[in-house]
Amino acid sequence: MAHVATWKKEMVSEIVKDMLESPVVAVVDLHGIPGQQIQSMRAGLREHAILKMTKNNLMLLALEEASKEKPGIEALKDSVHGQCAIVATDMNPFKLFKKLEATMTPAPAKAGQLAPVDIVVPKGPTPFGPGPIIGELQKIGIPAAIEAGKIAVKKDTTLVKSGQPIPADVAAMLPKLGILPMVVGMDLRSAFEDGTVYGKEVLAIPDDYYSTMFATAAYNARALAIEIAYSTKETIVPLVAKAFREAMGLSISAAIPTKENIEILLAKADRQMLAIASVSGYSNDAIAARVSSAAAAAAAAKPVVESAPAEQKVEEDEEEQVSEEDAAAGLGALFG
């Protein structure tokens, strides 16, 4: 058998120990993060997590060894590739994802890196005064000219399309223009907890996702309960109010007088009487005066109604706001 260096055995043992002692184990991508920044990020995680970086084959060996006591953790082996590290933590996978997501920061591009998005130099002034840099800008395809004593970009210019490699001269110029197209930080690839492996696509949930989902479900459930007349402490008030409105409408339609609707019934009967008198030509000085007055009032009120539908809607809405006590009392009077 080939000799295995002692430090490798010790490293594998340390990683296995961390994995077995921590409820959550994750694999994070460290590609493109400078060493000094990694150390800073590691310090920020120290209170709740242990970050171990070593050769990928040693991490794979550690996962294989840990799987003997923690079945299922070997599924993380699919995430061990490129520049990565093992994180052992007491944070749940979702909190860990948010913690690592906070480490993401803009960074300058390096020659040959693939552009994550279209790299666009916006139209407008630059911080440069007149000088040879105008030629450098024009060389990489940026239309530049001197305006008001400053070099200015004459129009929005896309230097590199998303997914294309960034040329060396473009990579050198972008930081001078204040453009940092890359994002570096600890990117969580997958996490293991209680026999389940969570991928990044599962953990990347907006902060308000569940609160919005539950609020929508509660709203829809309440609406359904009211529709099918299912009484609960949340629906009883709108149900009683709805029943009162429907009972009031029925009593008015059927002309059943109560103390709640008598004025409405009399007003309705008066309007019907005036309409019949107007159509039939019934001659009576008092009624004729009423018909003329009603016609004049309707003509005067028409522009107001057309110009103020919002106010009418507000009044209608206010009329529909019925308290539980009033509604219950009204129902008793209508059918008691």
C-alpha positions as CSV (number, residue, x, y, z in Angstrom):
1,M,0.0,0.0,0.0
2,A,1.2,3.5,-0.8
3,H,2.2,5.6,2.1
4,V,-0.3,8.2,3.2
5,A,1.0,11.4,4.7
6,T,0.1,11.9,8.4
7,W,-1.3,15.4,7.8
8,K,-3.8,14.0,5.3
9,K,-5.1,11.4,7.8
10,E,-5.4,14.1,10.5
11,M,-7.2,16.4,8.1
12,V,-9.7,13.7,7.2
13,S,-10.3,12.8,10.8
14,E,-10.9,16.4,11.7
15,I,-13.4,16.9,9.0
16,V,-15.2,13.7,9.9
17,K,-15.3,14.7,13.5
18,D,-16.8,18.1,12.6
19,M,-19.4,16.4,10.4
20,L,-20.6,14.0,13.0
21,E,-20.8,16.7,15.8
22,S,-22.7,19.2,13.7
23,P,-26.4,18.8,12.7
24,V,-25.9,20.5,9.4
25,V,-23.0,19.9,6.9
26,A,-22.7,21.9,3.6
27,V,-20.5,22.3,0.6
28,V,-19.7,25.9,-0.4
29,D,-18.1,27.2,-3.6
30,L,-15.1,29.5,-3.0
31,H,-14.2,30.1,-6.6
32,G,-12.7,33.5,-7.3
33,I,-12.5,34.6,-3.6
34,P,-9.1,36.1,-2.6
35,G,-7.4,34.3,0.3
36,Q,-7.6,37.4,2.6
37,Q,-11.4,37.7,2.0
38,I,-11.8,34.0,2.7
39,Q,-10.1,34.4,6.1
40,S,-12.4,37.4,6.9
41,M,-15.5,35.3,5.9
42,R,-14.3,32.4,8.0
43,A,-13.9,34.7,11.0
44,G,-17.5,35.9,10.5
45,L,-18.8,32.3,10.6
46,R,-16.7,31.2,13.6
47,E,-19.4,31.6,16.2
48,H,-21.8,29.1,14.5
49,A,-19.8,27.3,11.9
50,I,-16.5,25.6,11.1
51,L,-15.0,26.0,7.6
52,K,-12.5,23.4,6.4
53,M,-10.6,23.8,3.1
54,T,-8.4,21.1,1.7
55,K,-8.0,18.9,-1.4
56,N,-11.2,17.6,-2.9
57,N,-10.1,14.0,-2.6
58,L,-9.7,14.4,1.1
59,M,-13.1,15.9,1.4
60,L,-14.6,13.0,-0.5
61,L,-12.8,10.5,1.8
62,A,-14.2,12.4,4.8
63,L,-17.7,12.2,3.4
64,E,-17.4,8.5,2.7
65,E,-16.1,7.9,6.3
66,A,-18.8,10.1,7.9
67,S,-21.6,8.2,6.0
68,K,-20.9,5.1,8.1
69,E,-22.4,6.9,11.1
70,K,-24.5,9.5,9.3
71,P,-26.2,7.8,6.4
72,G,-27.1,10.0,3.4
73,I,-24.4,12.5,3.9
74,E,-22.4,10.9,1.1
75,A,-24.9,12.6,-1.3
76,L,-22.9,15.8,-0.8
77,K,-20.0,14.2,-2.8
78,D,-21.7,15.4,-6.0
79,S,-21.1,19.0,-4.9
80,V,-17.4,18.5,-4.3
81,H,-15.6,19.9,-7.3
82,G,-13.6,22.9,-8.3
83,Q,-12.6,25.2,-5.5
84,C,-14.8,24.4,-2.5
85,A,-14.9,23.8,1.2
86,I,-16.9,21.9,3.9
87,V,-19.0,23.9,6.4
88,A,-20.2,22.2,9.6
89,T,-22.7,24.2,11.6
90,D,-25.5,24.3,14.1
91,M,-27.5,26.7,11.9
92,N,-30.4,25.2,9.8
93,P,-29.8,25.1,6.1
94,F,-32.0,28.1,5.3
95,K,-30.3,30.4,7.9
96,L,-26.9,29.2,6.7
97,F,-27.8,30.0,3.1
98,K,-28.8,33.6,4.2
99,K,-25.6,33.9,6.2
100,L,-23.4,32.9,3.3
101,E,-25.5,35.0,0.8
102,A,-24.5,38.0,2.9
103,T,-20.9,37.4,2.0
104,M,-21.5,38.1,-1.6
105,T,-19.7,41.3,-2.8
106,P,-19.0,43.0,-6.1
107,A,-15.5,42.3,-7.5
108,P,-13.5,43.3,-10.5
109,A,-13.4,41.0,-13.5
110,K,-10.3,39.0,-14.5
111,A,-9.2,38.4,-18.1
112,G,-10.9,35.3,-19.5
113,Q,-13.7,35.1,-16.9
114,L,-17.2,34.7,-18.3
115,A,-19.4,37.8,-17.9
116,P,-22.3,37.0,-15.5
117,V,-24.5,39.7,-17.2
118,D,-24.1,42.1,-20.1
119,I,-21.3,44.5,-19.2
120,V,-22.5,47.9,-20.2
121,V,-20.7,51.3,-20.0
122,P,-23.4,53.9,-19.5
123,K,-23.5,57.2,-21.4
124,G,-22.2,60.2,-19.5
125,P,-19.1,61.8,-18.0
126,T,-16.2,59.8,-16.6
127,P,-13.8,60.8,-13.8
128,F,-11.0,61.2,-16.4
129,G,-9.6,64.5,-17.6
130,P,-8.3,64.9,-21.2
131,G,-5.4,62.6,-21.8
132,P,-4.2,59.4,-23.5
133,I,-6.9,57.3,-21.7
134,I,-9.4,58.5,-24.3
135,G,-7.5,56.4,-26.8
136,E,-7.6,53.4,-24.5
137,L,-11.4,53.8,-24.2
138,Q,-11.9,54.0,-28.0
139,K,-9.6,51.0,-28.5
140,I,-11.9,48.7,-26.5
141,G,-15.0,50.1,-28.4
142,I,-16.2,52.9,-26.1
143,P,-17.1,56.0,-28.1
144,A,-15.5,58.8,-26.0
145,A,-15.1,62.5,-26.4
146,I,-14.1,65.5,-24.3
147,E,-17.0,67.5,-22.9
148,A,-16.8,70.3,-20.3
149,G,-13.2,69.4,-19.5
150,K,-13.9,65.7,-18.9
151,I,-13.8,62.6,-21.0
152,A,-17.4,61.5,-21.6
153,V,-19.0,58.3,-23.1
154,K,-21.2,59.4,-25.9
155,K,-23.7,56.5,-25.8
156,D,-24.5,53.4,-23.8
157,T,-22.1,50.7,-24.9
158,T,-22.2,46.9,-24.3
159,L,-18.6,45.7,-24.1
160,V,-19.3,42.0,-23.3
161,K,-22.4,39.9,-23.6
162,S,-23.5,37.7,-20.8
163,G,-21.7,34.3,-20.9
164,Q,-18.8,35.6,-23.1
165,P,-15.2,35.7,-21.9
166,I,-13.9,39.1,-20.8
167,P,-10.9,40.4,-22.8
168,A,-7.8,41.4,-20.9
169,D,-8.0,45.1,-22.0
170,V,-11.6,45.3,-21.0
171,A,-11.0,43.7,-17.6
172,A,-8.2,46.3,-17.0
173,M,-10.4,49.2,-17.9
174,L,-13.6,48.3,-16.0
175,P,-12.3,49.1,-12.5
176,K,-11.2,52.5,-13.7
177,L,-14.7,53.2,-14.8
178,G,-16.1,51.9,-11.4
179,I,-17.7,48.8,-13.0
180,L,-17.3,45.6,-10.9
181,P,-19.3,43.0,-12.8
182,M,-18.4,39.9,-10.8
183,V,-19.9,38.8,-7.5
184,V,-17.7,36.8,-5.2
185,G,-18.6,35.1,-1.9
186,M,-19.3,31.8,-0.3
187,D,-21.9,30.2,-2.6
188,L,-23.7,27.3,-0.9
189,R,-24.0,24.4,-3.3
190,S,-25.9,21.9,-1.1
191,A,-26.5,21.2,2.6
192,F,-27.3,18.0,4.5
193,E,-29.6,17.8,7.6
194,D,-31.4,14.8,9.1
195,G,-30.9,12.6,6.1
196,T,-32.0,15.2,3.5
197,V,-29.8,17.1,1.1
198,Y,-31.1,20.6,0.2
199,G,-29.9,22.1,-3.1
200,K,-29.3,25.8,-3.6
201,E,-32.6,26.1,-5.6
202,V,-34.6,25.0,-2.6
203,L,-32.8,27.2,-0.1
204,A,-32.9,30.4,-2.1
205,I,-36.3,31.5,-0.9
206,P,-37.3,35.2,-0.5
207,D,-37.7,36.5,3.0
208,D,-41.4,37.2,2.6
209,Y,-42.2,33.9,0.7
210,Y,-43.9,32.0,3.5
211,S,-45.5,35.0,5.1
212,T,-47.0,36.0,1.8
213,M,-48.1,32.5,1.1
214,F,-49.8,32.1,4.4
215,A,-51.5,35.5,4.1
216,T,-52.9,34.6,0.7
217,A,-54.1,31.2,2.0
218,A,-55.8,32.8,5.0
219,Y,-57.5,35.4,2.7
220,N,-58.7,32.8,0.3
221,A,-59.9,30.5,3.1
222,R,-61.9,33.3,4.7
223,A,-63.4,34.2,1.3
224,L,-64.4,30.6,0.7
225,A,-65.9,30.3,4.2
226,I,-68.0,33.4,3.7
227,E,-69.1,32.1,0.3
228,I,-70.3,28.7,1.7
229,A,-71.7,30.3,4.9
230,Y,-69.2,28.4,7.1
231,S,-69.2,30.2,10.5
232,T,-66.0,30.7,12.5
233,K,-64.9,33.5,14.8
234,E,-63.2,35.1,11.8
235,T,-66.3,34.9,9.5
236,I,-69.2,35.4,11.8
237,V,-69.3,39.2,11.6
238,P,-69.2,39.4,7.7
239,L,-71.7,36.5,7.5
240,V,-74.2,38.2,9.8
241,A,-73.7,41.4,7.9
242,K,-74.2,39.6,4.6
243,A,-77.3,37.9,5.9
244,F,-78.7,41.2,7.1
245,R,-78.2,42.8,3.7
246,E,-79.7,39.9,1.9
247,A,-82.7,39.8,4.3
248,M,-83.2,43.5,3.9
249,G,-83.1,43.2,0.1
250,L,-85.6,40.3,0.2
251,S,-88.0,42.2,2.6
252,I,-87.9,45.3,0.4
253,S,-88.4,43.2,-2.8
254,A,-91.4,41.3,-1.2
255,A,-92.7,44.5,0.4
256,I,-92.7,43.1,3.9
257,P,-92.7,46.2,6.2
258,T,-90.5,46.3,9.3
259,K,-89.1,49.2,11.4
260,E,-85.8,48.9,9.5
261,N,-87.2,49.1,6.0
262,I,-90.5,51.0,6.3
263,E,-88.9,54.3,5.2
264,I,-87.3,52.6,2.2
265,L,-90.6,50.9,1.3
266,L,-92.5,54.2,1.5
267,A,-90.0,56.0,-0.6
268,K,-90.1,53.2,-3.1
269,A,-93.9,53.3,-3.2
270,D,-93.8,57.1,-3.6
271,R,-91.4,56.8,-6.6
272,Q,-93.6,54.2,-8.2
273,M,-96.7,56.3,-7.7
274,L,-95.0,59.4,-9.3
275,A,-93.8,57.2,-12.2
276,I,-97.3,55.8,-12.8
277,A,-98.8,59.3,-12.5
278,S,-96.3,60.7,-15.0
279,V,-96.9,57.9,-17.6
280,S,-100.7,57.8,-17.2
281,G,-101.2,61.6,-17.3
282,Y,-103.2,61.6,-14.1
283,S,-104.3,65.2,-13.4
284,N,-103.9,66.3,-9.9
285,D,-102.3,69.6,-8.9
286,A,-100.4,68.2,-6.0
287,I,-99.2,65.2,-7.9
288,A,-98.4,67.3,-11.0
289,A,-96.2,69.6,-8.9
290,R,-94.5,66.5,-7.4
291,V,-93.8,65.1,-10.9
292,S,-92.4,68.4,-12.1
293,S,-90.3,68.9,-9.0
294,A,-88.9,65.3,-9.3
295,A,-88.1,65.8,-13.0
296,A,-86.3,69.1,-12.3
297,A,-84.3,67.6,-9.4
298,A,-83.3,64.6,-11.5
299,A,-82.1,66.9,-14.3
300,A,-80.1,69.0,-11.9
301,A,-78.6,66.0,-10.1
302,K,-77.5,64.1,-13.3
303,P,-74.2,66.1,-13.9
304,V,-73.3,65.8,-10.2
305,V,-73.8,62.0,-10.3
306,E,-71.7,61.7,-13.5
307,S,-68.9,63.8,-12.1
308,A,-68.7,62.2,-8.7
309,P,-68.9,58.4,-9.1
310,A,-66.2,58.0,-6.5
311,E,-68.2,59.8,-3.8
312,Q,-71.2,57.7,-4.6
313,K,-69.2,54.6,-4.2
314,V,-67.9,55.7,-0.9
315,E,-71.4,56.4,0.4
316,E,-72.6,53.0,-0.9
317,D,-69.6,51.3,0.8
318,E,-70.4,53.2,4.1
319,E,-74.0,52.0,3.9
320,E,-72.8,48.4,3.6
321,Q,-70.7,48.5,6.8
322,V,-73.1,47.0,9.2
323,S,-72.2,46.1,12.8
324,E,-72.8,42.6,14.1
325,E,-75.3,44.0,16.7
326,D,-77.3,46.0,14.2
327,A,-77.4,43.2,11.7
328,A,-78.6,40.7,14.3
329,A,-81.2,43.1,15.6
330,G,-82.3,43.7,12.0
331,L,-82.6,40.0,11.3
332,G,-84.7,39.5,14.4
333,A,-87.0,42.3,13.4
334,L,-87.4,41.1,9.9
335,F,-88.2,37.5,10.7
336,G,-88.8,37.3,14.4
